């Protein structure tokens, strides 16, 4: 974690002393072409995000959403919030966000990808910019955008199941959007936290409210937030300058208190008790030795998938470009301790591993061995992994730049750095291409389902309008989504919700579309 404001920087280090440029080392201000080509490179992941958002027009309700829609239609958003708290799972904030998109049944599902994708990109972009400034560095304008867009693209599209990560709103608000919102709670701290007393109080208020909100939004995202904040408290002497160390700890403890309050509201709710009983989690202790060992085995299998997903290399490459092109801003007071790359990387890796294992521990009683195939629950800690890769890449780029500055031969260093930048840019492009291929196939499947879903939707509405009380429903699945009458008609859930949505008494299993 890095904190500060635009008026702080890290202490001076060998090789980082400012040169004759205005507040920059090396004596060379960024050239306009650097901004141009990095912005052009950022268009690749941005284009992928734009295409993916366009494909959101083919999203249609499925799974749990069949049961959300009738409640919002009949009782409004607050009716769904009450249902979540009293009956379903206790997630008050989750019910609020689900109710917002479910208020416009099909259109809400279609627009969710666009809205959430843009929101996540903007928040991660802002985090990149202010984290860079908090370390006292600046970069050509296109570089933070490139880093943020690669982080966003990899987070959403390098996953084994993009549909459940990005397109299924019910899963996204709990496991994809939630960790980004949690990270965004640090923005007031990064921008204003080291400033006036009023700005510090504002940062504390924001993290407290965000913590309570997160506690009632996602159990897994709350665990990740607690781990990251605990690391900030425990390792503050290694990360932050003494003059801001105490405030950072107060800020982190305030966030932890907010998460604790929200979590207490959730776990003591009738809905949370019902959910634990439904999954038989009341009789299974997540802290039992056999459960901890089984969770560890499952987490190792998850890590095998994550660590062998080669598309994440684009995030590292974007980080390398950030480290190579960023320059120190001179004349600022220190906010962070001198950079120790091995310490920072090791601490980040341990944080990610702890987050992932603890999230697996708390989800294992509900999902059992299926947690290995429930990819949407990985996203809460996958964001930490992607940010870690970007940070590691930035440290590599910084080391390469400092090594070149120490050579004394400026032309040779520039040539070597130019080769590294070309290679990093190529890796970004290849990574985007690797994510584009499965997205293309998923888009085709979504379009086919949307056409069939719309046809069946018209048929069921016509049947209800003609006075029929029963009609056949043919399951239409995409992205491994559950559907009524799945598994060749053996799984009826949530057939009753489908009937309620269409004002029918009952829907039966249809083997083919009418």
LUMDOLO-775678 format. One record per residue (C-alpha): residue number from 1; x, y, z. Coordinates in Angstrom, 3 decimals. Layout:
BEGIN
R  balum      east     north        up
R    NUM         X         Y         Z
...
//
This chain:
BEGIN
R  balum      east     north        up
R      1     0.000     0.000     0.000
R      2     1.215     3.487    -0.739
R      3    -0.133     6.682     0.704
R      4     0.367    10.342     0.417
R      5    -0.706    13.272    -1.636
R      6     0.488    15.210    -4.583
R      7     2.839    17.050    -2.255
R      8     4.792    14.028    -0.986
R      9     7.427    11.717    -2.353
R     10     9.838     8.996    -1.365
R     11    13.228     9.900     0.034
R     12    16.009    10.472    -2.408
R     13    17.847     7.367    -3.529
R     14    21.011     6.764    -5.492
R     15    20.261     7.166    -9.128
R     16    17.093     9.077    -8.432
R     17    18.476    12.521    -7.860
R     18    16.713    15.118    -9.942
R     19    18.454    16.429   -13.008
R     20    18.212    19.756   -14.742
R     21    14.645    19.166   -15.869
R     22    11.772    20.834   -14.015
R     23    11.259    18.436   -11.129
R     24    12.407    15.371   -13.077
R     25    15.515    13.236   -13.014
R     26    17.626    12.506   -16.007
R     27    17.306    16.066   -17.297
R     28    14.905    15.082   -20.068
R     29    11.200    15.903   -19.908
R     30     8.914    13.301   -21.496
R     31     8.738    13.621   -25.245
R     32     5.326    14.070   -26.880
R     33     5.747    10.873   -28.878
R     34     6.001     8.895   -25.624
R     35     2.527    10.049   -24.659
R     36     1.279     9.274   -28.159
R     37     2.575     5.725   -28.448
R     38     1.651     4.724   -24.892
R     39    -1.854     6.117   -25.418
R     40    -2.033     4.244   -28.713
R     41    -0.965     1.044   -26.974
R     42    -3.628     1.622   -24.312
R     43    -6.230     1.584   -27.089
R     44    -5.738    -2.197   -27.357
R     45    -7.046    -3.117   -23.880
R     46    -9.501    -0.217   -24.059
R     47   -10.809    -1.579   -27.354
R     48   -11.180    -5.019   -25.788
R     49   -13.154    -3.484   -22.928
R     50   -15.315    -1.550   -25.402
R     51   -16.111    -4.688   -27.413
R     52   -16.877    -6.616   -24.242
R     53   -19.185    -3.831   -23.068
R     54   -20.968    -3.874   -26.440
R     55   -21.526    -7.615   -26.070
R     56   -23.395    -6.819   -22.859
R     57   -26.435    -6.161   -25.067
R     58   -26.769    -9.950   -25.314
R     59   -27.000   -10.537   -21.561
R     60   -30.325   -11.897   -20.317
R     61   -31.518   -12.868   -16.816
R     62   -30.579   -16.298   -15.500
R     63   -29.987   -18.273   -12.296
R     64   -30.661   -16.267    -9.100
R     65   -31.897   -13.279   -11.061
R     66   -35.117   -15.071   -11.936
R     67   -35.955   -14.777    -8.224
R     68   -34.757   -11.171    -7.846
R     69   -36.815    -9.719   -10.682
R     70   -40.347   -10.500    -9.387
R     71   -39.469    -9.097    -5.956
R     72   -38.157    -5.804    -7.368
R     73   -41.148    -5.573    -9.728
R     74   -43.678    -6.069    -6.940
R     75   -41.943    -4.581    -3.895
R     76   -39.259    -2.290    -5.294
R     77   -35.563    -2.104    -4.492
R     78   -36.075    -1.918    -0.746
R     79   -38.255    -5.000    -0.912
R     80   -35.266    -6.899    -2.297
R     81   -32.977    -5.405     0.359
R     82   -35.371    -6.650     3.029
R     83   -35.534   -10.082     1.387
R     84   -31.751   -10.347     1.339
R     85   -31.501    -9.331     4.996
R     86   -34.365   -11.411     6.354
R     87   -34.372   -14.467     4.078
R     88   -31.516   -14.918     1.618
R     89   -28.040   -14.023     2.876
R     90   -28.003   -10.857     5.008
R     91   -26.133    -8.799     2.401
R     92   -27.842    -5.414     2.665
R     93   -25.497    -3.523     0.322
R     94   -25.598    -6.430    -2.110
R     95   -29.391    -6.286    -2.218
R     96   -29.232    -2.539    -2.889
R     97   -26.883    -2.892    -5.874
R     98   -28.788    -5.870    -7.289
R     99   -32.041    -3.965    -6.917
R    100   -30.677    -1.011    -8.880
R    101   -30.018    -3.030   -12.052
R    102   -33.006    -5.355   -11.534
R    103   -35.339    -2.346   -11.498
R    104   -35.043    -2.321   -15.310
R    105   -35.273    -6.105   -15.841
R    106   -33.635    -6.883   -19.186
R    107   -32.182    -3.429   -19.864
R    108   -30.531    -3.403   -16.445
R    109   -28.716    -6.625   -17.271
R    110   -27.667    -5.304   -20.668
R    111   -26.283    -2.015   -19.356
R    112   -24.573    -3.511   -16.334
R    113   -21.434    -4.514   -18.261
R    114   -21.019    -1.028   -19.731
R    115   -21.562     0.822   -16.462
R    116   -19.507    -1.496   -14.270
R    117   -16.692    -1.769   -16.831
R    118   -16.320     2.002   -17.163
R    119   -16.591     2.467   -13.394
R    120   -13.875    -0.090   -12.672
R    121   -11.585     1.373   -15.335
R    122   -11.989     4.935   -14.019
R    123   -11.402     3.876   -10.411
R    124    -8.315     1.816   -11.246
R    125    -7.012     4.637   -13.431
R    126    -7.440     7.112   -10.581
R    127    -5.722     4.705    -8.183
R    128    -2.799     4.345   -10.585
R    129    -2.423     8.109   -11.005
R    130    -2.600     8.945    -7.313
R    131    -0.478     5.996    -6.219
R    132     2.163     7.188    -8.687
R    133     1.967    10.717    -7.333
R    134     2.029     9.400    -3.777
R    135     5.450     7.910    -4.472
R    136     6.512    11.308    -5.744
R    137     6.746    10.294    -9.373
R    138     5.171    11.349   -12.609
R    139     4.858     9.666   -15.989
R    140     3.694    10.619   -19.493
R    141    -0.084    10.871   -19.552
R    142    -0.639     7.722   -21.575
R    143     1.295     5.475   -19.188
R    144    -1.102     5.409   -16.182
R    145    -3.991     4.863   -18.600
R    146    -2.123     1.967   -20.200
R    147    -1.381     0.386   -16.822
R    148    -4.963     0.813   -15.582
R    149    -6.526    -0.498   -18.791
R    150    -4.270    -3.582   -18.804
R    151    -5.098    -4.233   -15.146
R    152    -8.824    -3.899   -15.878
R    153    -8.696    -6.095   -18.985
R    154    -6.690    -8.855   -17.296
R    155    -8.884    -8.778   -14.200
R    156   -12.057    -9.168   -16.268
R    157   -11.008   -11.288   -19.242
R    158    -8.034   -13.468   -18.214
R    159   -10.297   -15.338   -15.804
R    160   -11.458   -18.870   -16.722
R    161   -15.091   -17.704   -16.772
R    162   -15.555   -14.173   -18.071
R    163   -19.324   -14.529   -18.175
R    164   -19.653   -14.987   -14.422
R    165   -16.914   -12.430   -13.758
R    166   -18.157    -9.600   -15.966
R    167   -21.560   -10.318   -17.475
R    168   -23.488   -11.964   -14.652
R    169   -24.475    -8.950   -12.537
R    170   -25.413   -10.977    -9.457
R    171   -21.880   -12.406    -9.247
R    172   -20.132    -9.221   -10.354
R    173   -21.518    -6.999    -7.609
R    174   -20.365    -9.540    -4.998
R    175   -16.980   -10.606    -6.330
R    176   -15.807    -8.364    -9.201
R    177   -17.036    -4.848    -8.519
R    178   -16.712    -5.287    -4.736
R    179   -12.883    -5.511    -4.508
R    180   -12.486    -2.536    -6.869
R    181   -14.824    -0.452    -4.714
R    182   -12.843    -1.516    -1.644
R    183    -9.591    -0.400    -3.272
R    184   -11.182     2.891    -4.314
R    185   -11.790     3.715    -0.651
R    186    -8.082     4.601    -0.528
R    187    -8.466     7.427    -3.057
R    188    -9.162    10.208    -0.496
R    189    -6.134     9.014     1.463
R    190    -3.883     8.934    -1.586
R    191    -4.974    12.366    -2.731
R    192    -5.550    14.307     0.462
R    193    -4.543    12.093     3.395
R    194    -1.276    13.873     4.156
R    195    -2.853    17.314     3.827
R    196    -5.075    19.374     6.079
R    197    -6.899    18.175     9.183
R    198   -10.207    18.397     7.320
R    199    -8.966    16.195     4.473
R    200    -7.658    13.629     6.937
R    201   -11.017    13.466     8.678
R    202   -12.693    13.064     5.292
R    203   -10.408    10.134     4.436
R    204   -11.250     8.488     7.768
R    205   -14.982     8.972     7.235
R    206   -14.808     7.535     3.715
R    207   -12.918     4.411     4.762
R    208   -15.272     3.837     7.705
R    209   -18.412     4.068     5.544
R    210   -16.765     1.995     2.817
R    211   -15.860    -0.654     5.375
R    212   -19.428    -0.943     6.662
R    213   -20.727    -1.081     3.090
R    214   -18.184    -3.757     2.155
R    215   -19.064    -5.822     5.213
R    216   -22.654    -6.112     4.008
R    217   -21.718    -6.547     0.346
R    218   -19.258    -9.437     0.148
R    219   -17.736   -11.670     2.815
R    220   -14.755   -12.518     0.611
R    221   -13.996    -8.898    -0.334
R    222   -14.237    -8.023     3.366
R    223   -11.623   -10.668     4.213
R    224    -9.292    -9.284     1.550
R    225    -9.774    -5.740     2.857
R    226    -9.023    -6.851     6.425
R    227    -5.826    -8.624     5.365
R    228    -4.553    -5.659     3.324
R    229    -5.366    -3.170     6.071
R    230    -3.742    -5.422     8.685
R    231    -0.569    -5.511     6.572
R    232    -0.586    -1.702     6.476
R    233    -0.854    -1.589    10.280
R    234     1.731    -4.271    11.060
R    235     4.349    -3.300     8.483
R    236     3.917     0.464     8.600
R    237     7.507     0.983     9.901
R    238     8.823    -0.716     6.764
R    239     6.554     1.152     4.365
R    240     5.777     4.660     5.573
R    241     7.806     7.607     6.772
R    242     7.574     8.293    10.470
R    243     5.673    11.582    10.109
R    244     2.630     9.876     8.509
R    245     2.959     6.390    10.004
R    246     0.603     7.001    12.896
R    247    -2.098     8.484    10.668
R    248    -1.884     5.601     8.199
R    249    -2.349     3.145    11.037
R    250    -5.358     5.091    12.342
R    251    -6.821     5.126     8.824
R    252    -6.303     1.376     8.376
R    253    -7.747     0.564    11.815
R    254   -10.765     2.755    11.027
R    255   -11.339     0.789     7.832
R    256   -11.018    -2.493     9.719
R    257   -13.545    -1.274    12.274
R    258   -15.973    -0.416     9.471
R    259   -15.587    -3.861     7.912
R    260   -16.100    -5.453    11.336
R    261   -19.326    -3.489    11.893
R    262   -20.666    -4.453     8.480
R    263   -19.697    -8.090     8.948
R    264   -21.446    -8.239    12.328
R    265   -24.600    -6.813    10.713
R    266   -24.357    -9.519     8.059
R    267   -23.572   -12.631    10.132
R    268   -26.191   -11.824    12.782
R    269   -28.938   -11.322    10.190
R    270   -31.760   -13.865     9.755
R    271   -30.813   -14.190     6.105
R    272   -27.232   -15.190     6.911
R    273   -28.469   -17.838     9.346
R    274   -30.843   -19.169     6.698
R    275   -28.026   -19.352     4.163
R    276   -25.748   -21.236     6.552
R    277   -28.514   -23.712     7.257
R    278   -29.278   -24.074     3.553
R    279   -25.667   -25.034     2.808
R    280   -25.389   -27.065     6.027
R    281   -22.589   -24.718     7.048
R    282   -23.849   -24.495    10.621
R    283   -22.677   -28.068    11.293
R    284   -19.301   -27.651     9.544
R    285   -16.627   -25.541    11.218
R    286   -14.415   -23.736     8.733
R    287   -11.661   -23.822    11.355
R    288   -11.779   -27.586    11.819
R    289    -8.438   -29.206    10.846
R    290   -10.004   -31.311     8.098
R    291   -11.734   -28.253     6.634
R    292    -8.523   -26.188     6.730
R    293    -6.548   -28.959     5.013
R    294    -9.243   -29.476     2.362
R    295    -9.327   -25.715     1.781
R    296    -5.557   -25.693     1.334
R    297    -5.731   -28.498    -1.224
R    298    -8.448   -26.652    -3.100
R    299    -6.484   -23.394    -2.984
R    300    -3.386   -25.076    -4.400
R    301    -5.467   -26.278    -7.346
R    302    -6.829   -22.757    -7.814
R    303    -3.296   -21.357    -7.743
R    304    -2.273   -23.824   -10.451
R    305    -4.864   -22.262   -12.732
R    306    -4.051   -18.662   -11.797
R    307    -0.272   -18.978   -12.036
R    308    -0.405   -20.751   -15.394
R    309    -2.685   -18.172   -17.029
R    310    -0.185   -16.589   -19.395
R    311    -2.367   -13.610   -20.351
R    312    -1.405   -11.924   -17.069
R    313     2.029   -11.269   -18.571
R    314     0.537    -8.159   -20.203
R    315     0.016    -6.620   -16.771
R    316     3.663    -7.186   -15.876
R    317     4.712    -5.642   -19.195
R    318     2.552    -2.566   -18.569
R    319     4.152    -2.258   -15.132
R    320     7.617    -2.432   -16.687
R    321     6.709     0.464   -18.984
R    322     5.429     2.412   -15.998
R    323     8.681     1.830   -14.104
R    324    10.836     2.749   -17.082
R    325     9.005     5.952   -17.957
R    326     8.192     7.308   -14.487
R    327    10.462    10.010   -13.093
R    328    10.927    11.382    -9.599
R    329     9.494    14.777    -8.729
R    330    12.041    16.819    -6.788
R    331    11.642    19.089    -3.771
R    332     9.000    17.106    -1.888
R    333     8.866    15.778     1.657
R    334     9.211    12.050     2.135
R    335     6.073     9.952     2.653
R    336     7.367     6.430     2.012
R    337    10.422     4.610     3.166
R    338    13.187     4.095     0.575
R    339    12.158     1.534    -2.014
R    340    13.213    -2.048    -1.229
R    341    12.033    -4.108    -4.200
R    342    12.555    -7.589    -2.724
R    343    10.786    -6.644     0.516
R    344     7.844    -5.052    -1.303
R    345     7.458    -7.987    -3.700
R    346     7.680   -10.587    -0.935
R    347     5.190    -8.674     1.229
R    348     2.794    -8.329    -1.703
R    349     3.059   -12.026    -2.553
R    350     2.406   -13.079     1.043
R    351    -0.580   -10.735     1.194
R    352    -2.054   -12.273    -1.958
R    353    -1.480   -15.837    -0.743
R    354    -3.054   -15.067     2.641
R    355    -6.075   -13.376     1.026
R    356    -6.636   -16.279    -1.351
R    357    -6.355   -18.971     1.272
R    358    -8.618   -17.215     3.781
R    359   -11.243   -16.615     1.078
R    360   -11.090   -20.321     0.203
R    361   -11.458   -21.220     3.884
R    362   -14.654   -19.212     4.342
R    363   -16.231   -20.417     1.079
R    364   -15.301   -24.091     1.425
R    365   -18.071   -25.007     3.923
R    366   -20.690   -23.749     1.436
R    367   -19.196   -25.024    -1.830
R    368   -16.954   -27.909    -0.799
R    369   -14.737   -29.197    -3.606
R    370   -16.804   -27.124    -6.047
R    371   -14.905   -24.047    -4.855
R    372   -12.210   -25.024    -7.370
R    373   -14.762   -24.627   -10.178
R    374   -16.551   -21.605    -8.693
R    375   -14.289   -19.099   -10.419
R    376   -16.360   -16.051    -9.526
R    377   -15.293   -16.384    -5.864
R    378   -11.639   -16.034    -6.897
R    379   -12.061   -12.463    -8.115
R    380   -12.023   -10.948    -4.635
R    381    -8.337   -11.806    -4.259
R    382    -7.463   -11.934    -7.965
R    383    -7.446    -8.126    -7.987
R    384    -4.657    -8.240    -5.397
R    385    -2.759   -10.630    -7.689
R    386    -3.159    -8.409   -10.750
R    387    -2.093    -5.307    -8.810
R    388     0.878    -7.257    -7.452
R    389     1.944    -8.169   -10.996
R    390     1.688    -4.535   -12.090
R    391     3.716    -3.411    -9.073
R    392     6.370    -6.075    -9.652
R    393     6.633    -4.982   -13.275
R    394     7.059    -1.364   -12.194
R    395     9.891    -2.361    -9.844
R    396    11.566    -4.261   -12.690
R    397    11.255    -1.233   -14.975
R    398    12.625     1.049   -12.278
R    399    15.606    -1.267   -11.738
R    400    16.331    -1.343   -15.477
R    401    16.175     2.452   -15.704
R    402    18.488     2.947   -12.706
R    403    20.917     0.385   -14.104
R    404    21.016     2.286   -17.390
R    405    21.604     5.588   -15.590
R    406    24.503     4.025   -13.708
R    407    26.259     2.912   -16.891
R    408    27.348     6.405   -17.803
R    409    26.715     5.693   -21.487
R    410    23.418     7.459   -22.151
R    411    23.010     6.361   -25.754
R    412    23.583     2.694   -24.958
R    413    21.172     2.857   -21.991
R    414    18.503     4.513   -24.125
R    415    18.946     1.862   -26.789
R    416    18.637    -0.949   -24.246
R    417    15.593     0.632   -22.659
R    418    14.082     1.102   -26.101
R    419    14.402    -2.638   -26.765
R    420    12.821    -3.424   -23.395
R    421     9.929    -1.027   -24.080
R    422     9.352    -2.548   -27.514
R    423     9.290    -6.034   -26.005
R    424     6.928    -4.913   -23.224
R    425     4.606    -3.272   -25.755
R    426     4.590    -6.485   -27.806
R    427     3.719    -8.533   -24.724
R    428     0.821    -6.170   -23.973
R    429    -0.486    -6.630   -27.515
R    430    -0.105   -10.434   -27.433
R    431    -1.834   -10.586   -24.046
R    432    -4.800    -8.582   -25.351
R    433    -5.018   -10.868   -28.390
R    434    -4.991   -13.888   -26.115
R    435    -7.935   -12.516   -24.154
R    436    -9.808   -11.451   -27.299
R    437   -10.129   -14.983   -28.743
R    438   -12.204   -16.539   -25.924
R    439   -14.195   -13.307   -25.656
R    440   -15.119   -13.634   -29.342
R    441   -16.435   -17.174   -28.811
R    442   -18.286   -16.160   -25.658
R    443   -19.898   -13.263   -27.531
R    444   -21.184   -15.686   -30.163
R    445   -22.664   -17.958   -27.492
R    446   -24.273   -14.979   -25.764
R    447   -25.834   -13.774   -29.010
R    448   -27.309   -17.220   -29.741
R    449   -28.733   -17.443   -26.233
R    450   -30.167   -13.918   -26.420
R    451   -32.041   -14.757   -29.626
R    452   -33.471   -17.930   -28.124
R    453   -34.231   -16.221   -24.823
R    454   -36.129   -13.392   -26.541
R    455   -38.137   -15.906   -28.572
R    456   -39.076   -17.879   -25.462
R    457   -39.789   -14.663   -23.539
R    458   -42.350   -13.587   -26.160
R    459   -43.939   -17.041   -26.127
R    460   -44.314   -17.156   -22.330
R    461   -45.774   -13.658   -22.222
R    462   -48.260   -14.578   -24.931
R    463   -49.262   -17.694   -23.004
R    464   -49.811   -15.704   -19.818
R    465   -51.788   -13.022   -21.710
R    466   -54.041   -15.695   -23.242
R    467   -54.964   -16.999   -19.794
R    468   -52.728   -20.074   -19.644
R    469   -51.610   -21.033   -16.152
R    470   -48.878   -23.493   -17.200
R    471   -46.298   -23.326   -19.985
R    472   -43.114   -25.183   -20.927
R    473   -39.706   -23.612   -20.293
R    474   -36.587   -24.744   -22.156
R    475   -33.318   -24.183   -20.253
R    476   -30.916   -21.805   -22.025
R    477   -27.459   -21.688   -20.492
R    478   -24.252   -19.812   -21.285
R    479   -20.976   -19.556   -19.407
R    480   -21.775   -22.582   -17.207
R    481   -24.760   -20.743   -15.756
R    482   -27.446   -22.633   -13.879
R    483   -30.885   -22.636   -15.464
R    484   -34.302   -23.993   -14.486
R    485   -34.568   -27.660   -15.530
R    486   -30.854   -27.995   -16.016
R    487   -29.171   -31.398   -16.140
R    488   -31.799   -32.681   -18.606
R    489   -34.726   -31.508   -16.524
R    490   -33.581   -32.960   -13.206
R    491   -32.881   -29.579   -11.551
R    492   -36.053   -27.571   -11.118
R    493   -34.543   -24.553    -9.319
R    494   -35.574   -21.734    -9.843
R    495   -38.578   -22.781   -11.933
R    496   -41.042   -21.274    -9.442
R    497   -39.363   -17.883    -9.832
R    498   -39.663   -18.104   -13.632
R    499   -43.392   -18.810   -13.282
R    500   -43.747   -15.852   -10.923
R    501   -41.884   -13.582   -13.349
R    502   -44.301   -14.436   -16.173
R    503   -47.423   -14.459   -13.939
R    504   -47.910   -18.207   -14.416
R    505   -48.770   -20.823   -11.819
R    506   -46.141   -23.229   -13.052
R    507   -43.581   -23.840   -15.786
R    508   -42.712   -27.335   -16.955
R    509   -39.620   -28.762   -18.600
R    510   -39.514   -28.086   -22.320
R    511   -37.098   -30.142   -24.404
R    512   -37.104   -27.667   -27.290
R    513   -38.124   -24.089   -27.921
R    514   -41.814   -23.597   -28.847
//
